[in-house]
């Protein structure tokens, strides 16, 4: 009888641990799925995949020319040698929240940590789970080609003091839940300001002209005014027009957006309808501003 | 007196030449503006045809309208040969020459090999689009139209040679 009880107890413990493992795996899978959704919404692949060079997804190598030099999107697959395979969840969070790498060195703001800092702890954790779930890709590391004196990384301390406010983003009281969700998606996840807001001579966002367009946007391409200005912005657009451009890239006059915005639509086109609606609500609410002068 | 008369004749002659030159330049400018207008009308015909296809994709138009649209696109792109491009995109008609009148960037004329190869590639892409328009679901047609526009209209020309449009 004692032997029977021992065996019964062992069976019960085994069943409980299998159930526990199954629950943990289900929780991991859920986090990975949420992380995949966020990575698509944030369009991580646009900077971290060398599409022109036929690179693997997220394996880095994509050149990002800026007035301060050419940067290369790093490998964010979990390869231990050339990717983030040795990064802990805390390292990953430090990168997005604080703009520092796994050795706490300042990252250049070509990596839009100034926006990603707004993400919640949960969303950052889910992104980590997703990237850690990817197949590791061993990719040749590219050295950034940063012009003097911007290659003096310690100068970033001053830049950060002037232009970086660490997050996360807090909801605005008095605004609807949907508007706040849209603001979170625009400012923390999809980081729309990083392209559509002009920058000063030091590369900091000129938030007095938030979303009023950037004549010298990514890859030297102009990013338009998306405020509610009726002449220069999208003030004449209906909400459905904004939703449609986020869904398919089609503008109200039937044109289809190109260049960097086409990549963005690859992400916003896959948002849940409610999220895309929220994002459109927020964008439509942006105060009218004339286009940034060229 | 004779010297004064001589000077007056010379001055009148110079004025006449300058005047004629100004008129000639104005006529040339006028011709170029007319050419710019004509090519914009051509592009708008293409845009209208794209709209017919998009209407079916959105559920606001029927398949016959979409088929008419893609057939129109095929017809228009078949006309865009080297002679057409030379006639409709003569030098001196860029956005630098005529700001606010045209969105064609000066780079267009710096990459004529690429420009002249584009219409044939566009036509091939439209042939594939036509197959989907004939039998695809509205969603499939919408995706195919977007993909064709991005890969061909934007990828072959607009992204490189057209200034951003105000929508």
Contacts between the chains, C-beta under 8 A, distances in Angstrom:
chain1	res1	chain2	res2	distance
A	221	B	164	7.9
A	222	B	163	7.8
A	222	B	164	5.0
A	224	B	164	5.9
A	224	B	166	7.8
A	224	B	167	7.9
A	232	B	166	7.6
A	234	B	167	7.2
A	237	B	167	7.8
A	248	B	142	6.6
A	248	B	146	5.5
A	249	B	146	6.2
A	249	B	150	7.2
A	250	B	54	6.4
A	250	B	146	7.0
A	251	B	165	7.9
A	251	B	167	4.3
A	252	B	167	6.3
A	253	B	47	7.4
A	253	B	165	7.9
A	253	B	167	5.7
A	254	B	47	5.3
A	254	B	50	5.6
A	254	B	51	4.6
A	254	B	54	6.2
A	255	B	47	7.2
A	255	B	165	6.0
A	255	B	167	6.5
A	256	B	146	5.9
A	256	B	149	4.2
A	256	B	150	6.1
A	256	B	153	7.3
A	256	B	154	6.6
A	258	B	150	6.6
A	258	B	154	3.6
A	258	B	155	7.7
A	258	B	158	5.6
A	258	B	159	4.5
A	259	B	154	7.6
A	259	B	159	5.2
A	262	B	150	5.4
A	262	B	154	7.0
